[in-house]
Amino acid sequence: MEEEEKKPNKVELSELDAEFIRVLEDLIDALIANGTLRLTDLPPQALQKLQQRKTARQRLRDSLNLLDDDDESLF
């Protein structure tokens, strides 16, 4: 009898979803950058969610920045 593939649990599925969402965000950014897609092509709800995620990622990035970029005295 063949061994059945391991089924993902909810945590694994959530992690995969989060990674896939990031891929979609990067894809949207690339399509906008090369002119294939315009922000105005997206529905307002999609724009709002996209902006919320970008803002949340920026806040996280800022909170993880332990060194001030303007502080050259350390080097």
All heavy atoms as a GROMACS GRO file, in nm:
protein
  610
    1MET      N    1   0.084  -0.117   0.000
    1MET     CA    2   0.000   0.000   0.000
    1MET      C    3   0.090   0.125   0.000
    1MET      O    4   0.182   0.134   0.080
    1MET     CB    5  -0.089  -0.003   0.124
    1MET     CG    6  -0.195   0.102   0.123
    1MET     SD    7  -0.284   0.102   0.279
    1MET     CE    8  -0.444   0.062   0.221
    2GLU      N    9   0.063   0.220  -0.091
    2GLU     CA   10   0.144   0.340  -0.100
    2GLU      C   11   0.120   0.429   0.021
    2GLU      O   12   0.009   0.439   0.072
    2GLU     CB   13   0.110   0.418  -0.227
    2GLU     CG   14   0.156   0.350  -0.352
    2GLU     CD   15   0.129   0.435  -0.475
    2GLU    OE1   16   0.127   0.559  -0.460
    2GLU    OE2   17   0.110   0.378  -0.582
    3GLU      N   18   0.227   0.494   0.064
    3GLU     CA   19   0.215   0.585   0.178
    3GLU      C   20   0.142   0.712   0.133
    3GLU      O   21   0.175   0.773   0.033
    3GLU     CB   22   0.354   0.622   0.230
    3GLU     CG   23   0.349   0.699   0.359
    3GLU     CD   24   0.489   0.722   0.413
    3GLU    OE1   25   0.576   0.636   0.396
    3GLU    OE2   26   0.508   0.828   0.474
    4GLU      N   27   0.038   0.746   0.207
    4GLU     CA   28  -0.041   0.865   0.175
    4GLU      C   29   0.039   0.991   0.204
    4GLU      O   30   0.113   0.998   0.302
    4GLU     CB   31  -0.170   0.865   0.260
    4GLU     CG   32  -0.266   0.973   0.219
    4GLU     CD   33  -0.395   0.965   0.298
    4GLU    OE1   34  -0.434   0.854   0.336
    4GLU    OE2   35  -0.455   1.071   0.321
    5GLU      N   36   0.028   1.091   0.112
    5GLU     CA   37   0.099   1.216   0.134
    5GLU      C   38   0.049   1.281   0.263
    5GLU      O   39  -0.067   1.270   0.298
    5GLU     CB   40   0.073   1.312   0.018
    5GLU     CG   41   0.145   1.275  -0.109
    5GLU     CD   42   0.129   1.382  -0.214
    5GLU    OE1   43   0.125   1.501  -0.178
    5GLU    OE2   44   0.120   1.345  -0.331
    6LYS      N   45   0.141   1.348   0.331
    6LYS     CA   46   0.107   1.417   0.454
    6LYS      C   47   0.015   1.534   0.420
    6LYS      O   48   0.046   1.616   0.335
    6LYS     CB   49   0.232   1.467   0.524
    6LYS     CG   50   0.205   1.541   0.651
    6LYS     CD   51   0.333   1.595   0.710
    6LYS     CE   52   0.298   1.685   0.826
    6LYS     NZ   53   0.412   1.762   0.872
    7LYS      N   54  -0.097   1.542   0.486
    7LYS     CA   55  -0.191   1.651   0.465
    7LYS      C   56  -0.150   1.770   0.549
    7LYS      O   57  -0.116   1.754   0.667
    7LYS     CB   58  -0.333   1.607   0.502
    7LYS     CG   59  -0.386   1.498   0.413
    7LYS     CD   60  -0.525   1.459   0.451
    7LYS     CE   61  -0.574   1.345   0.364
    7LYS     NZ   62  -0.706   1.300   0.400
    8PRO      N   63  -0.151   1.890   0.489
    8PRO     CA   64  -0.112   2.007   0.568
    8PRO      C   65  -0.215   2.037   0.677
    8PRO      O   66  -0.334   2.019   0.658
    8PRO     CB   67  -0.106   2.120   0.466
    8PRO     CG   68  -0.189   2.073   0.351
    8PRO     CD   69  -0.186   1.923   0.354
    9ASN      N   70  -0.165   2.082   0.793
    9ASN     CA   71  -0.257   2.122   0.898
    9ASN      C   72  -0.289   2.270   0.881
    9ASN      O   73  -0.238   2.336   0.790
    9ASN     CB   74  -0.201   2.090   1.037
    9ASN     CG   75  -0.072   2.165   1.066
    9ASN    OD1   76  -0.054   2.278   1.023
    9ASN    ND2   77   0.017   2.101   1.139
   10LYS      N   78  -0.371   2.324   0.968
   10LYS     CA   79  -0.416   2.463   0.954
   10LYS      C   80  -0.300   2.563   0.962
   10LYS      O   81  -0.298   2.662   0.891
   10LYS     CB   82  -0.522   2.496   1.058
   10LYS     CG   83  -0.654   2.429   1.031
   10LYS     CD   84  -0.758   2.468   1.134
   10LYS     CE   85  -0.889   2.398   1.105
   10LYS     NZ   86  -0.995   2.439   1.197
   11VAL      N   87  -0.204   2.535   1.049
   11VAL     CA   88  -0.090   2.626   1.064
   11VAL      C   89  -0.007   2.626   0.936
   11VAL      O   90   0.031   2.733   0.886
   11VAL     CB   91  -0.004   2.587   1.186
   11VAL    CG1   92   0.125   2.667   1.191
   11VAL    CG2   93  -0.082   2.604   1.315
   12GLU      N   94   0.020   2.508   0.884
   12GLU     CA   95   0.097   2.499   0.760
   12GLU      C   96   0.024   2.567   0.645
   12GLU      O   97   0.085   2.639   0.565
   12GLU     CB   98   0.124   2.352   0.724
   12GLU     CG   99   0.221   2.284   0.816
   12GLU     CD  100   0.230   2.135   0.790
   12GLU    OE1  101   0.128   2.071   0.761
   12GLU    OE2  102   0.343   2.083   0.801
   13LEU      N  103  -0.106   2.548   0.638
   13LEU     CA  104  -0.185   2.611   0.533
   13LEU      C  105  -0.184   2.763   0.546
   13LEU      O  106  -0.170   2.835   0.447
   13LEU     CB  107  -0.328   2.558   0.536
   13LEU     CG  108  -0.416   2.593   0.418
   13LEU    CD1  109  -0.353   2.549   0.286
   13LEU    CD2  110  -0.553   2.531   0.432
   14SER      N  111  -0.192   2.812   0.669
   14SER     CA  112  -0.186   2.956   0.692
   14SER      C  113  -0.051   3.013   0.650
   14SER      O  114  -0.044   3.121   0.591
   14SER     CB  115  -0.212   2.989   0.839
   14SER     OG  116  -0.345   2.962   0.872
   15GLU      N  117   0.057   2.941   0.681
   15GLU     CA  118   0.190   2.986   0.640
   15GLU      C  119   0.203   2.988   0.488
   15GLU      O  120   0.258   3.082   0.432
   15GLU     CB  121   0.297   2.896   0.702
   15GLU     CG  122   0.312   2.914   0.851
   15GLU     CD  123   0.406   2.813   0.915
   15GLU    OE1  124   0.462   2.726   0.844
   15GLU    OE2  125   0.423   2.820   1.038
   16LEU      N  126   0.152   2.884   0.423
   16LEU     CA  127   0.155   2.880   0.276
   16LEU      C  128   0.072   2.994   0.217
   16LEU      O  129   0.114   3.057   0.119
   16LEU     CB  130   0.103   2.745   0.225
   16LEU     CG  131   0.193   2.625   0.249
   16LEU    CD1  132   0.120   2.496   0.213
   16LEU    CD2  133   0.322   2.638   0.172
   17ASP      N  134  -0.043   3.022   0.277
   17ASP     CA  135  -0.127   3.132   0.230
   17ASP      C  136  -0.054   3.265   0.242
   17ASP      O  137  -0.056   3.347   0.151
   17ASP     CB  138  -0.259   3.138   0.308
   17ASP     CG  139  -0.355   3.027   0.269
   17ASP    OD1  140  -0.330   2.957   0.169
   17ASP    OD2  141  -0.455   3.011   0.341
   18ALA      N  142   0.012   3.287   0.356
   18ALA     CA  143   0.085   3.412   0.377
   18ALA      C  144   0.197   3.428   0.275
   18ALA      O  145   0.218   3.537   0.221
   18ALA     CB  146   0.139   3.417   0.520
   19GLU      N  147   0.269   3.320   0.248
   19GLU     CA  148   0.376   3.325   0.150
   19GLU      C  149   0.319   3.352   0.009
   19GLU      O  150   0.377   3.430  -0.067
   19GLU     CB  151   0.455   3.195   0.151
   19GLU     CG  152   0.535   3.175   0.278
   19GLU     CD  153   0.597   3.037   0.290
   19GLU    OE1  154   0.586   2.956   0.194
   19GLU    OE2  155   0.656   3.009   0.395
   20PHE      N  156   0.208   3.290  -0.022
   20PHE     CA  157   0.146   3.308  -0.153
   20PHE      C  158   0.094   3.451  -0.169
   20PHE      O  159   0.107   3.512  -0.276
   20PHE     CB  160   0.034   3.207  -0.175
   20PHE     CG  161  -0.021   3.209  -0.314
   20PHE    CD1  162   0.057   3.170  -0.422
   20PHE    CD2  163  -0.149   3.253  -0.338
   20PHE    CE1  164   0.007   3.172  -0.551
   20PHE    CE2  165  -0.200   3.257  -0.467
   20PHE     CZ  166  -0.122   3.216  -0.574
   21ILE      N  167   0.038   3.506  -0.063
   21ILE     CA  168  -0.010   3.644  -0.067
   21ILE      C  169   0.106   3.738  -0.096
   21ILE      O  170   0.093   3.832  -0.174
   21ILE     CB  171  -0.082   3.680   0.064
   21ILE    CG1  172  -0.216   3.607   0.072
   21ILE    CG2  173  -0.102   3.831   0.078
   21ILE    CD1  174  -0.282   3.611   0.208
   22ARG      N  175   0.221   3.712  -0.036
   22ARG     CA  176   0.338   3.796  -0.062
   22ARG      C  177   0.380   3.787  -0.207
   22ARG      O  178   0.418   3.885  -0.270
   22ARG     CB  179   0.453   3.757   0.032
   22ARG     CG  180   0.574   3.845   0.018
   22ARG     CD  181   0.535   3.992   0.045
   22ARG     NE  182   0.633   4.083  -0.008
   22ARG     CZ  183   0.727   4.140   0.063
   22ARG    NH1  184   0.737   4.117   0.191
   22ARG    NH2  185   0.812   4.222   0.006
   23VAL      N  186   0.373   3.666  -0.265
   23VAL     CA  187   0.404   3.648  -0.407
   23VAL      C  188   0.308   3.731  -0.492
   23VAL      O  189   0.350   3.799  -0.586
   23VAL     CB  190   0.398   3.499  -0.446
   23VAL    CG1  191   0.404   3.481  -0.597
   23VAL    CG2  192   0.510   3.421  -0.379
   24LEU      N  193   0.180   3.727  -0.457
   24LEU     CA  194   0.082   3.805  -0.533
   24LEU      C  195   0.108   3.955  -0.521
   24LEU      O  196   0.097   4.030  -0.619
   24LEU     CB  197  -0.060   3.772  -0.486
   24LEU     CG  198  -0.110   3.633  -0.522
   24LEU    CD1  199  -0.249   3.611  -0.462
   24LEU    CD2  200  -0.114   3.615  -0.672
   25GLU      N  201   0.145   4.001  -0.402
   25GLU     CA  202   0.178   4.143  -0.383
   25GLU      C  203   0.296   4.182  -0.471
   25GLU      O  204   0.295   4.287  -0.536
   25GLU     CB  205   0.211   4.172  -0.237
   25GLU     CG  206   0.091   4.172  -0.147
   25GLU     CD  207   0.133   4.200  -0.004
   25GLU    OE1  208   0.150   4.319   0.028
   25GLU    OE2  209   0.149   4.103   0.072
   26ASP      N  210   0.399   4.098  -0.471
   26ASP     CA  211   0.517   4.126  -0.553
   26ASP      C  212   0.482   4.124  -0.702
   26ASP      O  213   0.532   4.206  -0.779
   26ASP     CB  214   0.629   4.026  -0.525
   26ASP     CG  215   0.690   4.043  -0.387
   26ASP    OD1  216   0.667   4.150  -0.324
   26ASP    OD2  217   0.761   3.952  -0.341
   27LEU      N  218   0.394   4.033  -0.741
   27LEU     CA  219   0.349   4.027  -0.880
   27LEU      C  220   0.274   4.155  -0.918
   27LEU      O  221   0.298   4.213  -1.025
   27LEU     CB  222   0.261   3.904  -0.902
   27LEU     CG  223   0.199   3.890  -1.041
   27LEU    CD1  224   0.307   3.879  -1.148
   27LEU    CD2  225   0.106   3.770  -1.045
   28ILE      N  226   0.185   4.199  -0.832
   28ILE     CA  227   0.111   4.324  -0.857
   28ILE      C  228   0.208   4.440  -0.870
   28ILE      O  229   0.196   4.521  -0.963
   28ILE     CB  230   0.007   4.349  -0.746
   28ILE    CG1  231  -0.106   4.246  -0.756
   28ILE    CG2  232  -0.049   4.491  -0.755
   28ILE    CD1  233  -0.200   4.245  -0.636
   29ASP      N  234   0.306   4.448  -0.781
   29ASP     CA  235   0.406   4.555  -0.787
   29ASP      C  236   0.483   4.550  -0.920
   29ASP      O  237   0.508   4.654  -0.982
   29ASP     CB  238   0.503   4.547  -0.670
   29ASP     CG  239   0.440   4.588  -0.538
   29ASP    OD1  240   0.334   4.654  -0.539
   29ASP    OD2  241   0.498   4.554  -0.433
   30ALA      N  242   0.521   4.430  -0.963
   30ALA     CA  243   0.595   4.415  -1.089
   30ALA      C  244   0.509   4.455  -1.209
   30ALA      O  245   0.558   4.523  -1.301
   30ALA     CB  246   0.645   4.271  -1.104
   31LEU      N  247   0.383   4.415  -1.209
   31LEU     CA  248   0.294   4.450  -1.319
   31LEU      C  249   0.270   4.601  -1.326
   31LEU      O  250   0.261   4.659  -1.434
   31LEU     CB  251   0.161   4.376  -1.306
   31LEU     CG  252   0.167   4.224  -1.327
   31LEU    CD1  253   0.033   4.160  -1.293
   31LEU    CD2  254   0.209   4.191  -1.470
   32ILE      N  255   0.262   4.665  -1.210
   32ILE     CA  256   0.245   4.810  -1.206
   32ILE      C  257   0.373   4.878  -1.253
   32ILE      O  258   0.369   4.973  -1.332
   32ILE     CB  259   0.204   4.856  -1.065
   32ILE    CG1  260   0.061   4.812  -1.035
   32ILE    CG2  261   0.218   5.008  -1.050
   32ILE    CD1  262   0.017   4.832  -0.892
   33ALA      N  263   0.487   4.827  -1.210
   33ALA     CA  264   0.616   4.887  -1.246
   33ALA      C  265   0.641   4.881  -1.397
   33ALA      O  266   0.696   4.975  -1.454
   33ALA     CB  267   0.729   4.818  -1.171
   34ASN      N  268   0.598   4.773  -1.462
   34ASN     CA  269   0.623   4.764  -1.606
   34ASN      C  270   0.507   4.816  -1.691
   34ASN      O  271   0.510   4.807  -1.813
   34ASN     CB  272   0.665   4.623  -1.648
   34ASN     CG  273   0.550   4.524  -1.650
   34ASN    OD1  274   0.434   4.559  -1.649
   34ASN    ND2  275   0.585   4.397  -1.654
   35GLY      N  276   0.406   4.871  -1.625
   35GLY     CA  277   0.297   4.935  -1.697
   35GLY      C  278   0.187   4.843  -1.746
   35GLY      O  279   0.094   4.887  -1.814
   36THR      N  280   0.195   4.716  -1.712
   36THR     CA  281   0.091   4.621  -1.753
   36THR      C  282  -0.038   4.642  -1.676
   36THR      O  283  -0.147   4.620  -1.727
   36THR     CB  284   0.141   4.476  -1.732
   36THR    OG1  285   0.262   4.458  -1.805
   36THR    CG2  286   0.039   4.375  -1.776
   37LEU      N  287  -0.025   4.688  -1.552
   37LEU     CA  288  -0.139   4.708  -1.464
   37LEU      C  289  -0.130   4.848  -1.404
   37LEU      O  290  -0.020   4.895  -1.372
   37LEU     CB  291  -0.136   4.603  -1.352
   37LEU     CG  292  -0.248   4.605  -1.249
   37LEU    CD1  293  -0.380   4.562  -1.312
   37LEU    CD2  294  -0.214   4.513  -1.134
   38ARG      N  295  -0.243   4.913  -1.392
   38ARG     CA  296  -0.249   5.043  -1.324
   38ARG      C  297  -0.327   5.024  -1.195
   38ARG      O  298  -0.418   4.942  -1.187
   38ARG     CB  299  -0.320   5.146  -1.412
   38ARG     CG  300  -0.245   5.178  -1.540
   38ARG     CD  301  -0.324   5.277  -1.620
   38ARG     NE  302  -0.460   5.227  -1.637
   38ARG     CZ  303  -0.523   5.218  -1.753
   38ARG    NH1  304  -0.464   5.260  -1.862
   38ARG    NH2  305  -0.645   5.172  -1.760
   39LEU      N  306  -0.291   5.102  -1.095
   39LEU     CA  307  -0.363   5.094  -0.967
   39LEU      C  308  -0.512   5.117  -0.988
   39LEU      O  309  -0.595   5.057  -0.920
   39LEU     CB  310  -0.307   5.194  -0.867
   39LEU     CG  311  -0.176   5.154  -0.799
   39LEU    CD1  312  -0.126   5.267  -0.711
   39LEU    CD2  313  -0.193   5.028  -0.718
   40THR      N  314  -0.546   5.203  -1.083
   40THR     CA  315  -0.687   5.232  -1.108
   40THR      C  316  -0.760   5.113  -1.170
   40THR      O  317  -0.883   5.114  -1.176
   40THR     CB  318  -0.700   5.355  -1.201
   40THR    OG1  319  -0.626   5.331  -1.321
   40THR    CG2  320  -0.650   5.480  -1.132
   41ASP      N  321  -0.687   5.012  -1.216
   41ASP     CA  322  -0.750   4.890  -1.269
   41ASP      C  323  -0.806   4.802  -1.158
   41ASP      O  324  -0.891   4.717  -1.182
   41ASP     CB  325  -0.649   4.807  -1.350
   41ASP     CG  326  -0.604   4.876  -1.477
   41ASP    OD1  327  -0.677   4.964  -1.528
   41ASP    OD2  328  -0.494   4.842  -1.526
   42LEU      N  329  -0.756   4.822  -1.037
   42LEU     CA  330  -0.798   4.737  -0.925
   42LEU      C  331  -0.923   4.794  -0.859
   42LEU      O  332  -0.940   4.916  -0.850
   42LEU     CB  333  -0.685   4.728  -0.821
   42LEU     CG  334  -0.555   4.664  -0.869
   42LEU    CD1  335  -0.447   4.680  -0.763
   42LEU    CD2  336  -0.576   4.519  -0.903
   43PRO      N  337  -1.009   4.707  -0.809
   43PRO     CA  338  -1.127   4.755  -0.736
   43PRO      C  339  -1.085   4.827  -0.608
   43PRO      O  340  -0.979   4.798  -0.551
   43PRO     CB  341  -1.204   4.627  -0.700
   43PRO     CG  342  -1.136   4.515  -0.767
   43PRO     CD  343  -1.004   4.562  -0.818
   44PRO      N  344  -1.166   4.922  -0.562
   44PRO     CA  345  -1.132   4.998  -0.441
   44PRO      C  346  -1.100   4.910  -0.320
   44PRO      O  347  -1.008   4.940  -0.244
   44PRO     CB  348  -1.255   5.084  -0.415
   44PRO     CG  349  -1.324   5.094  -0.547
   44PRO     CD  350  -1.292   4.967  -0.620
   45GLN      N  351  -1.174   4.801  -0.303
   45GLN     CA  352  -1.150   4.713  -0.189
   45GLN      C  353  -1.012   4.648  -0.199
   45GLN      O  354  -0.943   4.632  -0.098
   45GLN     CB  355  -1.258   4.603  -0.180
   45GLN     CG  356  -1.396   4.655  -0.157
   45GLN     CD  357  -1.469   4.689  -0.288
   45GLN    OE1  358  -1.410   4.693  -0.396
   45GLN    NE2  359  -1.598   4.717  -0.278
   46ALA      N  360  -0.972   4.611  -0.319
   46ALA     CA  361  -0.840   4.550  -0.338
   46ALA      C  362  -0.730   4.653  -0.311
   46ALA      O  363  -0.630   4.622  -0.248
   46ALA     CB  364  -0.827   4.494  -0.480
   47LEU      N  365  -0.750   4.775  -0.356
   47LEU     CA  366  -0.654   4.882  -0.330
   47LEU      C  367  -0.638   4.907  -0.181
   47LEU      O  368  -0.527   4.924  -0.130
   47LEU     CB  369  -0.698   5.013  -0.399
   47LEU     CG  370  -0.677   5.020  -0.548
   47LEU    CD1  371  -0.740   5.147  -0.603
   47LEU    CD2  372  -0.530   5.016  -0.580
   48GLN      N  373  -0.750   4.908  -0.111
   48GLN     CA  374  -0.748   4.932   0.033
   48GLN      C  375  -0.670   4.821   0.105
   48GLN      O  376  -0.585   4.848   0.188
   48GLN     CB  377  -0.890   4.941   0.088
   48GLN     CG  378  -0.896   4.966   0.236
   48GLN     CD  379  -1.039   4.968   0.290
   48GLN    OE1  380  -1.133   4.930   0.221
   48GLN    NE2  381  -1.054   5.013   0.412
   49LYS      N  382  -0.697   4.697   0.070
   49LYS     CA  383  -0.629   4.584   0.135
   49LYS      C  384  -0.480   4.584   0.101
   49LYS      O  385  -0.395   4.558   0.186
   49LYS     CB  386  -0.693   4.452   0.096
   49LYS     CG  387  -0.831   4.435   0.156
   49LYS     CD  388  -0.886   4.299   0.128
   49LYS     CE  389  -1.027   4.284   0.179
   49LYS     NZ  390  -1.047   4.313   0.318
   50LEU      N  391  -0.447   4.616  -0.024
   50LEU     CA  392  -0.308   4.622  -0.065
   50LEU      C  393  -0.234   4.730   0.013
   50LEU      O  394  -0.124   4.708   0.063
   50LEU     CB  395  -0.302   4.648  -0.216
   50LEU     CG  396  -0.168   4.633  -0.285
   50LEU    CD1  397  -0.114   4.492  -0.271
   50LEU    CD2  398  -0.181   4.670  -0.432
   51GLN      N  399  -0.296   4.846   0.027
   51GLN     CA  400  -0.234   4.955   0.102
   51GLN      C  401  -0.220   4.921   0.250
   51GLN      O  402  -0.119   4.952   0.312
   51GLN     CB  403  -0.314   5.084   0.084
   51GLN     CG  404  -0.246   5.205   0.144
   51GLN     CD  405  -0.107   5.228   0.087
   51GLN    OE1  406  -0.085   5.222  -0.033
   51GLN    NE2  407  -0.011   5.254   0.174
   52GLN      N  408  -0.320   4.855   0.307
   52GLN     CA  409  -0.311   4.815   0.447
   52GLN      C  410  -0.193   4.720   0.470
   52GLN      O  411  -0.121   4.732   0.568
   52GLN     CB  412  -0.442   4.747   0.492
   52GLN     CG  413  -0.556   4.843   0.508
   52GLN     CD  414  -0.688   4.770   0.533
   52GLN    OE1  415  -0.706   4.655   0.498
   52GLN    NE2  416  -0.782   4.842   0.592
   53ARG      N  417  -0.175   4.625   0.380
   53ARG     CA  418  -0.063   4.530   0.394
   53ARG      C  419   0.071   4.600   0.378
   53ARG      O  420   0.165   4.574   0.450
   53ARG     CB  421  -0.076   4.416   0.294
   53ARG     CG  422  -0.186   4.318   0.336
   53ARG     CD  423  -0.180   4.188   0.262
   53ARG     NE  424  -0.050   4.127   0.258
   53ARG     CZ  425   0.001   4.046   0.352
   53ARG    NH1  426  -0.069   4.019   0.459
   53ARG    NH2  427   0.120   3.993   0.339
   54LYS      N  428   0.081   4.691   0.281
   54LYS     CA  429   0.206   4.765   0.260
   54LYS      C  430   0.238   4.849   0.383
   54LYS      O  431   0.353   4.855   0.426
   54LYS     CB  432   0.196   4.853   0.135
   54LYS     CG  433   0.206   4.775   0.006
   54LYS     CD  434   0.201   4.868  -0.113
   54LYS     CE  435   0.208   4.794  -0.242
   54LYS     NZ  436   0.336   4.729  -0.266
   55THR      N  437   0.138   4.914   0.439
   55THR     CA  438   0.157   4.995   0.558
   55THR      C  439   0.201   4.908   0.677
   55THR      O  440   0.294   4.944   0.750
   55THR     CB  441   0.029   5.072   0.593
   55THR    OG1  442  -0.007   5.155   0.482
   55THR    CG2  443   0.046   5.157   0.716
   56ALA      N  444   0.136   4.795   0.695
   56ALA     CA  445   0.171   4.705   0.805
   56ALA      C  446   0.313   4.651   0.788
   56ALA      O  447   0.389   4.645   0.886
   56ALA     CB  448   0.072   4.589   0.812
   57ARG      N  449   0.352   4.614   0.666
   57ARG     CA  450   0.488   4.566   0.642
   57ARG      C  451   0.590   4.676   0.669
   57ARG      O  452   0.696   4.651   0.724
   57ARG     CB  453   0.503   4.516   0.499
   57ARG     CG  454   0.465   4.371   0.482
   57ARG     CD  455   0.525   4.306   0.360
   57ARG     NE  456   0.544   4.390   0.246
   57ARG     CZ  457   0.455   4.409   0.150
   57ARG    NH1  458   0.338   4.350   0.154
   57ARG    NH2  459   0.482   4.488   0.048
   58GLN      N  460   0.558   4.800   0.630
   58GLN     CA  461   0.649   4.912   0.654
   58GLN      C  462   0.667   4.937   0.804
   58GLN      O  463   0.777   4.959   0.851
   58GLN     CB  464   0.599   5.038   0.585
   58GLN     CG  465   0.694   5.155   0.597
   58GLN     CD  466   0.828   5.128   0.533
   58GLN    OE1  467   0.835   5.080   0.421
   58GLN    NE2  468   0.936   5.158   0.603
   59ARG      N  469   0.556   4.931   0.879
   59ARG     CA  470   0.566   4.950   1.024
   59ARG      C  471   0.651   4.840   1.087
   59ARG      O  472   0.733   4.867   1.175
   59ARG     CB  473   0.426   4.951   1.087
   59ARG     CG  474   0.353   5.081   1.071
   59ARG     CD  475   0.233   5.090   1.164
   59ARG     NE  476   0.151   4.971   1.166
   59ARG     CZ  477   0.036   4.954   1.100
   59ARG    NH1  478  -0.012   5.052   1.027
   59ARG    NH2  479  -0.032   4.843   1.110
   60LEU      N  480   0.634   4.718   1.041
   60LEU     CA  481   0.714   4.607   1.092
   60LEU      C  482   0.860   4.628   1.057
   60LEU      O  483   0.948   4.611   1.141
   60LEU     CB  484   0.664   4.474   1.036
   60LEU     CG  485   0.742   4.350   1.077
   60LEU    CD1  486   0.734   4.330   1.228
   60LEU    CD2  487   0.690   4.228   1.004
   61ARG      N  488   0.887   4.666   0.935
   61ARG     CA  489   1.024   4.691   0.891
   61ARG      C  490   1.087   4.802   0.974
   61ARG      O  491   1.201   4.793   1.017
   61ARG     CB  492   1.026   4.728   0.742
   61ARG     CG  493   1.162   4.728   0.680
   61ARG     CD  494   1.158   4.754   0.530
   61ARG     NE  495   1.060   4.671   0.463
   61ARG     CZ  496   0.966   4.717   0.380
   61ARG    NH1  497   0.957   4.846   0.353
   61ARG    NH2  498   0.881   4.635   0.322
   62ASP      N  499   1.010   4.908   0.999
   62ASP     CA  500   1.060   5.020   1.080
   62ASP      C  501   1.087   4.978   1.224
   62ASP      O  502   1.183   5.022   1.284
   62ASP     CB  503   0.961   5.137   1.078
   62ASP     CG  504   0.954   5.205   0.943
   62ASP    OD1  505   1.044   5.182   0.858
   62ASP    OD2  506   0.858   5.281   0.920
   63SER      N  507   1.001   4.893   1.278
   63SER     CA  508   1.020   4.850   1.417
   63SER      C  509   1.139   4.757   1.432
   63SER      O  510   1.196   4.746   1.539
   63SER     CB  511   0.893   4.783   1.470
   63SER     OG  512   0.875   4.656   1.409
   64LEU      N  513   1.179   4.691   1.325
   64LEU     CA  514   1.292   4.600   1.330
   64LEU      C  515   1.424   4.671   1.301
   64LEU      O  516   1.531   4.614   1.319
   64LEU     CB  517   1.274   4.485   1.230
   64LEU     CG  518   1.158   4.392   1.260
   64LEU    CD1  519   1.144   4.289   1.148
   64LEU    CD2  520   1.174   4.324   1.394
   65ASN      N  521   1.416   4.797   1.257
   65ASN     CA  522   1.536   4.874   1.226
   65ASN      C  523   1.593   4.929   1.356
   65ASN      O  524   1.552   5.033   1.405
   65ASN     CB  525   1.502   4.987   1.129
   65ASN     CG  526   1.625   5.059   1.081
   65ASN    OD1  527   1.736   5.018   1.108
   65ASN    ND2  528   1.605   5.167   1.009
   66LEU      N  529   1.688   4.856   1.412
   66LEU     CA  530   1.742   4.892   1.542
   66LEU      C  531   1.847   5.002   1.536
   66LEU      O  532   1.876   5.066   1.635
   66LEU     CB  533   1.802   4.767   1.608
   66LEU     CG  534   1.706   4.651   1.628
   66LEU    CD1  535   1.778   4.531   1.686
   66LEU    CD2  536   1.589   4.691   1.715
   67LEU      N  537   1.906   5.022   1.420
   67LEU     CA  538   2.006   5.127   1.403
   67LEU      C  539   1.948   5.238   1.318
   67LEU      O  540   1.885   5.214   1.216
   67LEU     CB  541   2.131   5.071   1.334
   67LEU     CG  542   2.210   4.967   1.412
   67LEU    CD1  543   2.324   4.914   1.327
   67LEU    CD2  544   2.263   5.024   1.541
   68ASP      N  545   1.974   5.359   1.357
   68ASP     CA  546   1.930   5.474   1.281
   68ASP      C  547   2.020   5.488   1.160
   68ASP      O  548   2.143   5.491   1.173
   68ASP     CB  549   1.935   5.600   1.368
   68ASP     CG  550   1.876   5.722   1.301
   68ASP    OD1  551   1.818   5.706   1.191
   68ASP    OD2  552   1.887   5.831   1.358
   69ASP      N  553   1.963   5.496   1.040
   69ASP     CA  554   2.042   5.508   0.918
   69ASP      C  555   2.128   5.634   0.916
   69ASP      O  556   2.231   5.639   0.850
   69ASP     CB  557   1.951   5.508   0.795
   69ASP     CG  558   1.889   5.372   0.771
   69ASP    OD1  559   1.942   5.272   0.822
   69ASP    OD2  560   1.786   5.366   0.701
   70ASP      N  561   2.085   5.738   0.987
   70ASP     CA  562   2.159   5.865   0.989
   70ASP      C  563   2.273   5.864   1.088
   70ASP      O  564   2.354   5.957   1.091
   70ASP     CB  565   2.064   5.981   1.021
   70ASP     CG  566   1.958   5.999   0.913
   70ASP    OD1  567   1.988   5.965   0.796
   70ASP    OD2  568   1.849   6.045   0.946
   71ASP      N  569   2.284   5.763   1.170
   71ASP     CA  570   2.386   5.757   1.274
   71ASP      C  571   2.514   5.696   1.217
   71ASP      O  572   2.531   5.576   1.214
   71ASP     CB  573   2.338   5.677   1.394
   71ASP     CG  574   2.431   5.689   1.513
   71ASP    OD1  575   2.531   5.763   1.502
   71ASP    OD2  576   2.402   5.627   1.616
   72GLU      N  577   2.605   5.783   1.167
   72GLU     CA  578   2.729   5.737   1.110
   72GLU      C  579   2.839   5.723   1.214
   72GLU      O  580   2.949   5.679   1.184
   72GLU     CB  581   2.773   5.832   0.998
   72GLU     CG  582   2.675   5.834   0.883
   72GLU     CD  583   2.714   5.933   0.776
   72GLU    OE1  584   2.829   5.984   0.780
   72GLU    OE2  585   2.632   5.960   0.688
   73SER      N  586   2.812   5.761   1.336
   73SER     CA  587   2.915   5.759   1.440
   73SER      C  588   2.954   5.617   1.480
   73SER      O  589   3.056   5.598   1.544
   73SER     CB  590   2.867   5.837   1.563
   73SER     OG  591   2.753   5.774   1.618
   74LEU      N  592   2.874   5.519   1.446
   74LEU     CA  593   2.903   5.382   1.483
   74LEU      C  594   3.013   5.322   1.395
   74LEU      O  595   3.079   5.227   1.434
   74LEU     CB  596   2.778   5.295   1.474
   74LEU     CG  597   2.666   5.330   1.572
   74LEU    CD1  598   2.546   5.243   1.544
   74LEU    CD2  599   2.712   5.312   1.713
   75PHE      N  600   3.033   5.377   1.276
   75PHE     CA  601   3.128   5.316   1.182
   75PHE      C  602   3.242   5.405   1.152
   75PHE      O  603   3.251   5.510   1.127
   75PHE     CB  604   3.056   5.277   1.053
   75PHE     CG  605   2.945   5.180   1.078
   75PHE    CD1  606   2.814   5.220   1.080
   75PHE    CD2  607   2.972   5.046   1.103
   75PHE    CE1  608   2.711   5.132   1.102
   75PHE    CE2  609   2.870   4.957   1.124
   75PHE     CZ  610   2.740   4.998   1.124
   0.00000   0.00000   0.00000
